[in-house]
Amino acid sequence: MNARAQAWLWFLQRASAALLGFFVLVHLATMIYAVRSGLSAGEILSRTRGNTPWMLFYALFVASVAVHVPIGLRNILAETFSWRGRALEAAMLAVGVFLLLFGLRAVWAVYAPGGGLS
């Protein structure tokens, strides 16, 4: 991989880490608030169903994970097992797509006005 691509991956991982820091803090603060307020899972779901701002928040959270994780995993695999080349890049693309698709599926299940997945 050329230096420009490496620099781009470095930037994407740092940018996604910054976003993840924000998303994790908001998520934890929200969960602490919900637990301390005595909200049940059903009450929490009733607040998230059809709530577009929360859906967008969690969709961006998932997208950040789908960018961040494959880049970090790629680096770990390259350093630990000396795995490099197109096979590594393809595997990490698959990991990112998997995380994105299944993460967005979970977001939709929590958001869907009709009650989630059918």
C-alpha positions in Angstrom: 0.0 0.0 0.0 1.4 3.4 -0.9 2.2 6.2 1.5 -0.8 8.3 0.5 -3.2 5.4 1.2 -1.5 4.7 4.6 -1.9 8.4 5.5 -5.6 8.3 4.5 -6.2 5.2 6.7 -4.3 6.9 9.6 -6.5 9.9 9.3 -9.8 7.9 9.0 -8.9 5.9 12.1 -8.1 9.0 14.2 -11.3 10.8 12.9 -13.5 7.7 13.7 -11.9 7.4 17.1 -12.8 11.0 17.9 -16.4 10.4 16.8 -16.5 7.1 18.8 -15.4 8.9 21.9 -18.3 11.3 21.6 -20.8 8.5 20.7 -19.7 6.3 23.6 -20.0 9.2 26.1 -23.5 10.1 25.0 -24.5 6.4 24.9 -23.2 5.8 28.4 -24.7 8.9 29.8 -28.1 8.0 28.3 -27.9 4.4 29.7 -27.0 5.7 33.2 -29.9 8.1 33.0 -32.3 5.4 31.9 -31.2 3.0 34.6 -31.2 5.6 37.4 -34.7 6.7 36.2 -35.9 3.1 36.5 -36.9 2.8 32.9 -37.6 -0.7 31.7 -36.4 -2.1 28.3 -39.9 -1.6 27.0 -40.0 2.0 28.1 -36.7 2.7 26.5 -37.9 1.1 23.3 -41.1 3.2 23.4 -38.9 6.3 23.4 -36.6 5.1 20.6 -39.3 3.8 18.2 -39.7 6.3 15.4 -37.3 8.8 17.0 -35.3 9.9 14.0 -32.6 11.9 15.9 -31.7 8.7 17.9 -31.7 6.6 14.8 -29.3 9.0 13.1 -27.1 9.1 16.2 -26.8 5.3 16.3 -26.4 5.0 12.6 -23.4 7.3 12.7 -22.1 5.4 15.7 -22.3 2.2 13.7 -20.7 3.8 10.7 -17.8 5.0 12.9 -17.3 1.5 14.2 -17.4 0.1 10.7 -14.6 2.4 9.7 -12.5 2.2 12.9 -12.4 -1.5 13.6 -11.2 -2.8 10.2 -8.4 -0.3 10.1 -7.2 -1.3 13.6 -7.7 -5.0 12.9 -5.7 -4.6 9.7 -2.8 -3.1 11.5 -2.9 -5.8 14.2 -3.0 -8.6 11.7 -0.2 -7.0 9.6 2.1 -6.5 12.7 1.3 -9.8 14.4 1.1 -12.2 11.5 2.9 -10.3 8.7 -0.3 -10.6 6.7 -0.3 -8.0 3.9 -1.6 -7.6 0.4 -4.9 -7.8 -1.4 -6.2 -10.7 0.7 -5.9 -8.6 3.9 -7.5 -5.6 2.3 -10.4 -7.7 1.0 -10.9 -9.4 4.4 -10.9 -6.0 6.2 -13.4 -4.6 3.7 -15.6 -7.6 4.4 -15.3 -7.0 8.1 -16.3 -3.3 7.6 -19.3 -4.2 5.4 -20.4 -6.9 7.9 -20.2 -4.4 10.9 -22.0 -1.8 8.9 -24.8 -4.0 7.7 -25.5 -5.8 10.9 -25.1 -2.6 13.0 -27.6 -0.8 10.8 -29.9 -3.8 11.1 -29.8 -3.4 14.9 -30.4 0.3 14.7 -33.4 -0.3 12.5 -34.7 -2.9 14.9 -34.6 -0.4 17.8 -35.9 2.5 15.7 -38.6 1.0 13.4 -41.9 2.6 14.1 -43.7 -0.7 13.3 -41.8 -2.7 16.0 -38.6 -3.7 14.4 -37.6 -6.6 12.2 -40.3 -8.8 10.7 
